[in-house]
Amino acid sequence: MRLTTSFLFSIFVCGVIISASLNFANAITFKDYDDAVTAGKKLVVKGAPRGDGEDLDALLFKPVNAGPYPALIALHGAGGIFPYQLWWAREISKLGYVVLFIDHYCTRGYLCEHASDDTDERRGTIMRNWQQVDPKQRVMDAVAGYIWLSNKNYVNKDKIGLIGWSWGGSSAMFAQKLARRLSLSNGGFKATISFYPNLKYLIDKPQWERTGPIEQPLLILYGKDDILEFDEAYKVLQSSGFPAPIKIFGFEGAYRKFDELGDYRTKYHPTIGDFPKAFDKKAFERSVTEVKNFLTEYLN
């Protein structure tokens, strides 16, 4: 059988895609984290007038070509931006997405550290005082990122979504529930990825009830042994009747930060006591697959 040039090229392209998919999850190292910390372009994003108006420090990760590309706004949690989160941003950008990582803390003078892990005492200090930048302000920071990306020629303005970790994931979900009030151009945020978003602390609060439905696709990833999460809260979410497709993955035996390299350890918070964290290879690799599939289905 004679193989045509186009057929051979198709095989080559498929091989490259499969290889990239495998490299995205396999053999991750701390050096990969170090590389990600220095890979983002530092810039300043004009603050949203409906928030406190502060201009925002941010990191930009983008593919090398002109685009336009779909985009994600990344939101950190209580401890600030961590290297493993920047690894996610960098790897997602390699798949053909612009990622704008907003630093809620740096501009406001709380923490400008991106390279340390959670043994950094400064991270512990801001974690215990994370509401210095409350969820409403974090949503407004996401709005500022949306407006900034919408003015870039290399961004597909109809394909801008959100990704967040912990309270960043919570804030990303609130941004979806507030979508009708935000009245953003081009239809607003088109999809949301949320890692361990503390749903059990949100779902019975008046703010959650008073805000609107989730109308755009949502992916949630959490560890079933994470004491800050609660399976019943996710069952309630799935039965809420929201019009959006909501995909929820709870990983058996996984703790908080299952997607960050590191041994089992505990952290202390005065309102909840000690809580465990640990990398889980199986949960991490499955989350990589689900994130890729979700982005392909809803933002590509």
N, C-alpha and C positions, 0 to 999 in steps of 0.2 A: 504493500500500500504506500502510495506517495504522500508524504506529509507536506502540506502547503506552508508557506512562510507565515501566513496569518495564524494557522493552527499552532505552529511551533511558538509563535509569539504569545499566543493565549496560554500555552503551557507554562512559558517563562513567567508571565505576569502572575498566574495562579501560584506558582512556586514562590515568588517574591512575597505575595500577600500571606501565604501560609507561614513562611519563614518569619515575617514581621509579627504575625500573630503569636507564634511560639516565643519569640524573643521578648515580647511584651511582658510575659509572665515568668519565664524560666530564668533561673540562676541570677536572681536579683541580689545585689551586694550593697554594702554601705558605701562603696565608691560610687555606685550609681546615684545614691542620694547626694554625695558631695558634688558630683557633676551637675545634678539638677539644680542645686542651690545657686550655682554660678551661671546657669544657662538662660535664665530669664532676663529680659531687658527691663531695667528700672525706669519707671516713668511716673508722672503725676496726672491723676484724673480729676477733672473739675467736679466738685461736690454737688449733690442734688439740692436745690433750694428748699425742698420740703423737709429736708433733714436739718442738720446743724450747719450745713453749708461749707464744711471743711473740705479742702481739696485733699485727695486721697493718694497715698503712696500705693503703687501697684507694680506687678511684674507681668510682663507680656511674653508669651510663648506662641510662636507662629511658624507655620510651614515656610519653606524657603521660596516658593514660587509666588506669583502675583495674586492668585485667587480669582474670584472671591471664595472664601471658605465659610462653612458654618462655624459658630463660636460658642464658647462656654465662659461664663463668669464663675470663678471659683471663690468660695467663702470659707474661711478658717473657723475653728471652734474657739473654746475658752482659752486655750494655751497659746494662741497665735499660729503663725504659719510654720509648719514643720517640714523638714527635708523630705519625708515620705510623700507629703502632699504635693510638693514641687516635683517629685518624681512622676506622680500621676499626671500633673499638668504637662510636663515635658513629653511623656510617652503618648498622651492623647494628641498633642500637637503633631507628633510624628505620623499619626494616622490621618492627618489632613484637617485638623481643627485649630482655630485660634483659641487660646486660653488666656484670659485676663484674670490674674489672681489679685484680689483686692486685699490690702492690709488695713483692717479697721483700726489697728492699734498704733501703728508707727506715727502717722500724722498727728494723732492725739496725744503723743508723748508717753504711751504706756510701755511699748515694747517694739523694738525694731530688729529683733533677732530672728534669723531664718535657719541658721546652721546647727543649732544645738538640739538635743533631745529633751525628754521631759524630766531629766535630772537637773536641768537648769532651774535654779531657785527663782529666777525672774519669771519663768513660765508659771511656776507654782503660785507666785504672788498675783499675777494677772488672772490666772484661772480662778482663784478664790474671789476675785473682784470683777468677773467677766461682764457683769451688767453695767459697768462704766460705759460700755457701748451696748445698749440694749437691742433686742431683736428688731424693734421698729427702725432704729438707726441703721442696723445692718441691712435691712431691706432697702432703705434709702440709698445706702452705699452700692447695693446691687443695681439699683435704678441708675445711679451715676455711671456705673460700668456699662450698662445697656446703652445709655445715650452716647457714651464715648465710642463704643464699638459701632454703633449705627452710623457714625460719621466717617468710618474708614472704608476706603474703596476695596480693601482686601477681605472684607467681611460680607457674607451673605446676610443681609439685614432681615430676611424672613426666617432665618435659622439661628437664633440666639437662645441658648439655654443656660441652665444653672447646675453647678455641682458644689456640694458642701459636706463638711465633716462635723459631727456633733452639733453644737449650737449653730454652726454654719449650715449644716443640713436642715436644722429646724427653721432657720431664717429663709433658706431657699424654698421650703414648703410654704411658709407664710407669704412669700412673694407671689407664689401661685394663688393662694387663697385671697390675696389682695388685688389680683390682676384687674378686676373690673374698676376698682377705684384708682389704680395707677394710670390707666388710659395711655399706655405706651404705644408709640408708633409701630407699624408693621405687625401688629397683633401681640406684642409683648413676648414674654418668655415662652418658648415652644416646648420645652421639656426640662425635667429636673431629675438629678441623681443625688441621693441623700444617703450618706454613710452614718449609721448609728445616730439618728436624730433626736434621741431622748423623748420619744413620742409619749411615753406614759406620763411625762410631766406637762404635756401640752393639751392632750385630747379632752380633758375635762375642765380646761380653763375658759373663762368667759371670752378671752381674746380669740380662742380657736372657734368657739361657737358663733361669735358675732361676725367673723369674716366669712367670705363667700366659699363656693365649692371649688374643688380642684378640677380644672377643666382641660389641662394639658398633661401629657404622659408623665408618669412618676415612677422612678425606680428607687427602692429602698433596700439597703444591705446592712445586716446587723448580726451580731453573735448571740446565740440563744443563751449562753452562759454569762452574758454581759448584764450585771445586776442593775445597770442604769436603763435597761430596756425591759419590755414586758410583752410577751406574745399576745396577750389579750388585747392590748392597745392596737396591735396591728390587725387583729381580727375585726375589731370595731371599725377601723379605717376601711378595711376591704368591704364591710357591709354597709358603709355610709351612703351608698347610692350616688357617689360622685360620678359625673359623666366621663372623666378621664380614665384611660387604661392605667391601672396601678399594679405594678409588679413588685412583690415583696419577697426577699430571700432572707430567711433566718438560718444561720449556719450552726449545726449541732456541735457542741463542745468548744465553740469559739467565744473569746472574750472581746472586750473593747480593744480597738486598734488592731484587729486581726490582720489588717493590711499594712502594718508597720513592722519591719524587722526588729526583733527584740525578744528576750526571754520573758517568762512570767514575772510580773512585778505588780506591786500595788501602789496606788496613789490615794491621798487623803483629801477629802473635801469636808469642811465643817458641817454642811447640811446633810450629807449622806454617809459620812464615815469613809472607810477604806473601800476601794473598788479595784478589781484586777484588770490587767491588760496583758496581752501576749499576741505574738504573731502566730497565725495559723495558716500553714502553706496551702492546705486544701481549700479553705474558705477564701484565701487570697486569690488563688488561681481561678476559682469559680467566679469570683467577683470581677476579675479581669475579663473573663468571657462574657459575663452579663453586661458589663459596661460597654464593651465593644458592640455587642448585639443591639443594645438599646440605642446607642448613638447611630448605628447604621440604619436602624428602623425609623427613628424619629427625627434625626437632625441631618441626615445625609441625603 
